[in-house]
Amino acid sequence: MNRMFRVLGFWTGIFAVMFFLGGMKDASLLFFGQTIFFVFLSYLNLTERMYIYIFGAYLTVFFAGFTYYSIFIMTPGGGTH
């Protein structure tokens, strides 16, 4: 299970670099933070149950934050047209 957190760290690192190259500095910092978080957790050698609990807590916080953002902050049709 710790290897899967390294895989998550790898992919969030890839996304962070792509966001950075695309000029999206805030998103790249968020994904760099997630990369550090996942790689750090992967080297703790926790039990599989603990990794599942941590991932479930991570998903809960993410979905709550994304729902709050998409309902209260995001402007519909807020493109640069």
Helices and strands as residue ranges (DSSP letters): H 2-21, H 25-42, H 48-68, I 69-73
